[in-house]
Each structure stands twice: as structure tokens, then as C-alpha cells.
Amino acid sequence: MDLSFYKSYLSEEIRDEGRAQGREQGRAQGRAEDLLLVLEQRGLDVSVEVRRRIEECGDPEVLREWLVRAVTVGRAEDVFGEE
């Protein structure tokens, strides 16, 4: 929704909140793609369930932790740790 014609404090706040959410979603999506790439390049089997869980995670910090683990795990399922 284009609210650019509104100049009130509230409309500015709504626009800023939308931008922040978009950036956060973009970061999460990028990290998920990176994580899947690392797993695939390492030759690990990425099941449908593992792929789904990674792609549905919206928290960039959790995805970062999983990405760090992806460098050394023996199985794709192990990126989730003991969750």
C-alpha cells in the first residue's frame, strides 16, 4: 500500500516499520539460501523436511547459528543442534 502521500508522524512510522520488516525478511531469506548452498556444496543430503524447516525460519540469528554449524556437521539434520 502506497502511503507516500501521507505526511503524518503515524504514517511515517508505519512506512518505517514495513521497511524494517522487509529488511529482516530479506536477511532471513538470504541466510536460508546460504545455508542450503553450504549443505549442498558439501555433498550432504538435504531432505524435504530439512529444506522446509530452513526456508520457513524467519529469524536471521537462528539461521546464522545453523550456517556456522553447516560448515562442520556430518548430516544436514545436525545443523539444528539439539533442538
N, C-alpha and C positions, 0 to 999 in steps of 0.2 A: 504494500500500500504506500503510495507516494504521499508523504506528509510535508513535503518541502515548502508548500505554500503557507504552512502554519509557522508562526514565529514565537509562540509562547514557550515558556520555560518547560512546561509539561511535554509539549510536542518535541522539543529538543531532547529531553530526557528519554522519551520513547524511542526516538531515532538512534540515540547513542546506545541504548540497551540492545536494540536489534543488531546494530553493528558489532557489538561485543559478543553477542551470541553467535553471530555468523563467523567471527574470527575463531571463536572457541571450537565450533563445529568443524571449521576448516583445518585447524590444528589437529583435532582428533582424527579426521579422515586421512590427513597426510601421515600421521603416525601409524595408523592402521595399515595403510598401503606399504609403508616402510617395513613394518613388522612382517607382513606377509611376504614381501620381497626377500628379506633376510632368510626366513624359513625356507622358502622355495629355492633360493640360490645355494643354501647349504645342503639341498637334496633331501630335506625332511618331508615326510608325507603330511600334508595339511588336510585333515578331514573336513567334511562339510560342517560338522559341529564346531571345530576349532575356528574355521574361517568365519562362521556366523557369529561366534562369541567375540571375535576380534572386531569384526565390522560393526557390531551393534554397540560396542563400548564407546561411550561419548566422553570419557574422561582422559584428556591428553596425558595427565601424570601417570595414570594406571597403565596406559599404553606405552609410556616411556619405560616404566619398570619392566613390562613384558618384552620390550625391544632389547633392553640390556640383557635380559635372560636369554633371548633368542640367539645370541651370539655363541652361547656355550652349551645349551641343552642338547640332550641326545634324542628327544622326541618333541614334536611340536606341542603336544599336550602339556609338556613340562614348563612352558612359558608362564603358565598361570600360577606356578608355585604350589603352595599347599592350600589353596583357596577351596 
